[in-house]
Amino acid sequence: MILLSNIQDGSEVLTDGESVKKTLSIIELITSGGTAGMVIIFILFLLLIVVTYIYFERIFAIKAASKADSNFMNQIKDHVSNGKIDSAQMLCAQVNSPVSRLIAKGITRIGKPLEDINTAIENAGKLEVYSLEKNVSVLATISGVAPMIGFLGTVVGMILAIFELANAGGSIQMDVLASGLYTAMTTTVGGLIVGIVGYVAYNHIVVKTDKVVHQMEANSVEFLDHLNEPI
């Protein structure tokens, strides 16, 4: 009976020990890092908002720019061949895409040497590429800066942990070190998450932009080849 009683007591202690286990939500994990940790997490959160805004703004802009009428170049070549320069310019204005603006610039130079037309199209193309890449460099910057900000939080957290340890009077307790360690870990994770998201967003935008640029180059070459054809 005594042995059975001891076993029952032990099981009660185990049950109590299991009920003491503590879990942390994301909010509690962030706030456990103290003021320094929350400030750095807030900065990283702002950077994440900037990355998200630029990414979707550029995606919609590039999607609109990449829309092309498969019959556009055929119509342009027909108008040019028939001497309907005004009709060709009106068609470019109606389409109003990066490709049509390049072709429109070339049409305004018809009658001049082919090199002049090519130069005009290239200059217009540079402006279009610059417009497509608007704010994309910000994504690259954030993808590199965010992890560094997170590591800054790590250094701050370790300094706080060492400071608390020095003031503990020789008795090491985890609750004394907890705030500094939470700051160190949460900011590192936050910085890496924002950096990875920014890096992926940047590369995806670059790939999408390259496709539009290739489309512009292909149509420009087709237009110049048509002008160079013997009458």
C-alpha positions as CSV (number, residue, x, y, z in Angstrom):
1,M,0.0,0.0,0.0
2,I,2.8,2.3,0.9
3,L,4.5,1.6,-2.5
4,L,1.3,2.2,-4.4
5,S,0.8,5.5,-2.6
6,N,4.3,6.6,-3.5
7,I,3.7,5.7,-7.2
8,Q,0.5,7.7,-7.1
9,D,2.3,10.7,-5.6
10,G,5.0,10.5,-8.2
11,S,2.4,10.5,-11.0
12,E,0.8,13.6,-9.5
13,V,4.1,15.3,-9.4
14,L,4.7,14.4,-13.1
15,T,1.3,15.6,-14.0
16,D,1.9,18.9,-12.3
17,G,5.3,19.2,-14.0
18,E,3.7,18.7,-17.4
19,S,1.1,21.4,-16.7
20,V,3.9,23.9,-15.9
21,K,5.2,23.8,-19.5
22,K,5.0,27.2,-21.1
23,T,4.4,28.1,-24.7
24,L,5.1,31.4,-26.4
25,S,3.0,33.1,-29.1
26,I,4.8,35.2,-31.7
27,I,3.6,38.4,-30.1
28,E,4.9,37.2,-26.7
29,L,8.2,36.2,-28.3
30,I,8.7,39.6,-29.8
31,T,7.7,41.5,-26.7
32,S,10.0,39.3,-24.6
33,G,13.0,40.9,-26.3
34,G,12.5,44.2,-24.5
35,T,12.4,47.7,-25.9
36,A,15.6,47.3,-28.1
37,G,14.2,44.1,-29.6
38,M,10.8,45.6,-30.3
39,V,12.3,48.6,-32.0
40,I,14.4,46.5,-34.3
41,I,11.5,44.2,-35.1
42,F,9.4,47.3,-35.9
43,I,12.0,48.5,-38.3
44,L,12.1,45.1,-40.0
45,F,8.3,45.0,-40.2
46,L,8.4,48.4,-42.0
47,L,11.0,47.1,-44.4
48,L,8.8,44.1,-45.1
49,I,5.8,46.4,-45.9
50,V,8.1,48.3,-48.3
51,V,9.2,45.1,-50.0
52,T,5.6,43.9,-50.4
53,Y,4.4,47.2,-51.8
54,I,7.2,47.5,-54.4
55,Y,6.9,43.9,-55.4
56,F,3.2,44.0,-56.2
57,E,3.4,47.5,-57.7
58,R,6.1,46.4,-60.1
59,I,4.4,43.1,-60.9
60,F,1.2,44.9,-62.0
61,A,3.2,47.5,-63.9
62,I,5.3,44.9,-65.8
63,K,2.2,42.8,-66.5
64,A,0.6,45.8,-68.1
65,A,3.7,46.6,-70.1
66,S,4.1,43.0,-71.3
67,K,0.7,42.9,-72.9
68,A,1.2,42.8,-76.7
69,D,-1.0,42.5,-79.7
70,S,0.4,39.8,-81.9
71,N,-0.8,41.7,-85.0
72,F,0.7,45.0,-83.9
73,M,4.0,44.7,-85.9
74,N,2.2,43.4,-89.0
75,Q,-0.1,46.5,-89.0
76,I,2.9,48.8,-88.4
77,K,4.8,47.3,-91.3
78,D,1.7,47.5,-93.6
79,H,1.2,51.2,-92.7
80,V,4.9,52.0,-93.2
81,S,5.0,50.1,-96.5
82,N,2.0,52.0,-97.8
83,G,3.4,55.4,-96.7
84,K,0.7,55.8,-94.0
85,I,3.0,57.2,-91.4
86,D,0.2,59.1,-89.5
87,S,-1.8,55.9,-89.3
88,A,1.2,54.1,-87.9
89,Q,1.8,56.8,-85.3
90,M,-1.9,56.7,-84.3
91,L,-1.7,52.9,-83.9
92,C,1.3,53.3,-81.6
93,A,-0.5,55.9,-79.5
94,Q,-3.5,53.6,-79.1
95,V,-1.5,50.6,-78.0
96,N,0.6,52.7,-75.6
97,S,3.1,50.1,-74.5
98,P,6.9,50.1,-74.2
99,V,7.2,48.4,-77.5
100,S,4.8,50.8,-79.3
101,R,6.6,53.8,-77.8
102,L,9.9,52.5,-79.2
103,I,8.4,51.9,-82.6
104,A,6.7,55.4,-82.5
105,K,10.1,56.9,-81.8
106,G,11.5,55.1,-84.8
107,I,8.6,56.2,-87.0
108,T,9.3,59.8,-86.3
109,R,12.8,59.3,-87.7
110,I,11.8,57.7,-90.9
111,G,13.6,59.3,-93.9
112,K,16.8,59.7,-91.9
113,P,19.8,57.3,-92.0
114,L,19.1,53.9,-90.4
115,E,21.8,54.6,-87.8
116,D,19.9,57.7,-86.6
117,I,16.7,55.6,-86.3
118,N,18.5,52.9,-84.4
119,T,20.0,55.4,-82.0
120,A,16.6,57.0,-81.4
121,I,15.1,53.7,-80.6
122,E,18.0,52.7,-78.3
123,N,17.7,56.0,-76.4
124,A,13.9,55.5,-76.0
125,G,14.6,51.9,-74.9
126,K,16.9,53.0,-72.1
127,L,14.1,55.3,-70.8
128,E,11.6,52.4,-70.9
129,V,14.0,50.0,-69.1
130,Y,14.6,52.7,-66.5
131,S,10.8,53.0,-66.0
132,L,10.4,49.2,-65.7
133,E,13.2,49.0,-63.1
134,K,11.7,51.8,-61.0
135,N,12.4,51.1,-57.2
136,V,13.7,47.6,-58.0
137,S,17.1,48.6,-56.5
138,V,15.3,49.3,-53.2
139,L,14.5,45.6,-53.1
140,A,18.1,44.6,-53.6
141,T,19.1,47.1,-50.9
142,I,16.6,45.8,-48.3
143,S,17.5,42.2,-49.0
144,G,21.1,43.0,-48.0
145,V,20.3,45.5,-45.2
146,A,17.6,43.6,-43.4
147,P,19.9,40.7,-42.2
148,M,22.5,43.2,-41.0
149,I,19.8,45.0,-39.0
150,G,18.9,41.6,-37.5
151,F,22.5,40.9,-36.6
152,L,22.7,44.4,-35.0
153,G,19.8,43.2,-32.8
154,T,21.8,40.1,-32.0
155,V,24.8,42.1,-30.9
156,V,22.5,44.4,-28.8
157,G,20.8,41.4,-27.2
158,M,24.2,39.8,-26.3
159,I,25.4,43.0,-24.8
160,L,22.2,43.2,-22.7
161,A,22.6,39.6,-21.6
162,I,26.3,40.1,-20.6
163,F,25.3,43.3,-18.8
164,E,22.5,41.5,-16.8
165,L,24.9,38.6,-16.1
166,A,27.5,41.0,-14.7
167,N,25.0,42.6,-12.4
168,A,23.6,39.2,-11.2
169,G,26.2,39.0,-8.4
170,G,27.7,35.7,-9.5
171,S,24.4,33.8,-9.5
172,I,23.5,32.8,-13.1
173,Q,19.7,32.6,-13.7
174,M,18.1,32.1,-17.1
175,D,15.3,34.6,-16.4
176,V,18.1,37.2,-16.0
177,L,19.5,36.4,-19.4
178,A,16.2,35.7,-21.1
179,S,15.5,39.3,-22.3
180,G,18.8,39.7,-24.0
181,L,18.7,36.3,-25.5
182,Y,15.2,36.9,-26.8
183,T,16.4,40.1,-28.4
184,A,19.4,38.3,-30.0
185,M,17.3,35.5,-31.5
186,T,14.1,37.2,-32.6
187,T,15.9,40.0,-34.4
188,T,18.2,37.6,-36.2
189,V,15.2,35.5,-37.4
190,G,13.3,38.6,-38.4
191,G,16.2,40.1,-40.3
192,L,16.7,36.8,-42.2
193,I,13.0,36.5,-43.1
194,V,12.8,40.0,-44.5
195,G,16.1,39.6,-46.3
196,I,15.0,36.3,-48.0
197,V,11.7,37.8,-49.0
198,G,13.4,40.8,-50.5
199,Y,15.9,38.7,-52.4
200,V,13.3,36.5,-53.9
201,A,11.1,39.4,-54.8
202,Y,14.1,41.3,-56.4
203,N,15.1,38.3,-58.6
204,H,11.5,37.6,-59.7
205,I,11.1,41.2,-60.8
206,V,14.4,41.1,-62.7
207,V,13.3,38.0,-64.6
208,K,10.0,39.6,-65.5
209,T,11.7,42.8,-66.6
210,D,14.2,40.9,-68.8
211,K,11.3,39.2,-70.6
212,V,9.8,42.6,-71.5
213,V,13.2,44.0,-72.5
214,H,13.7,41.0,-74.8
215,Q,10.3,41.6,-76.3
216,M,11.2,45.3,-76.9
217,E,14.5,44.3,-78.6
218,A,12.9,41.7,-80.8
219,N,10.3,44.1,-82.1
220,S,12.8,46.9,-82.6
221,V,15.0,44.6,-84.7
222,E,12.0,43.5,-86.7
223,F,11.1,47.2,-87.4
224,L,14.6,48.1,-88.4
225,D,14.8,45.1,-90.7
226,H,11.6,46.1,-92.4
227,L,13.0,49.6,-93.0
228,N,16.1,48.1,-94.4
229,E,14.3,45.9,-96.9
230,P,14.7,46.8,-100.6
231,I,11.6,48.5,-102.0
